[in-house]
Amino acid sequence: MITLKTRRLLLAPWREEDAEALYALASDPEIGPMCGWEPHGSVEESREIIRDVFSAPEVCAILSRESGALLGAVGFQPSSEIFPELSATEQREMGYWLGRPYWGHGVMTEAATELLRFGFEMLGLEAVWCSHYDLSLIHISEPTRRRGI
């Protein structure tokens, strides 16, 4: 993945050195469940996520151009679930998350707009889709999981 630039942001490949900053944001219990994952439990777990998940070619760290601070993540995953008439190379699922300190400042709108531009103009995508988790179901299921049911 090349580094993409916007007025305020860099969308750049993840580095293992980002693990501490990732842990600081992704250990927040308000972040993971909205994205379908548990809050990170350690810096080492965050490092493993960088190696195993965020190393995918179209997954980017969202960084502040001004300070270099990690703000969140945005990326594409190949998929053929939604538009069966299109191949996995013609469509992507877009996923994203943003650290809570950066909510409400237009950061994700700016990052997603740039990734979509890249997808349609540079990758030649025909479709991009996104989904969400029903938080009411996530919160209901947690007590059940703790009881082992």
Disulfide bonds with the S-S distance in Angstrom:
none
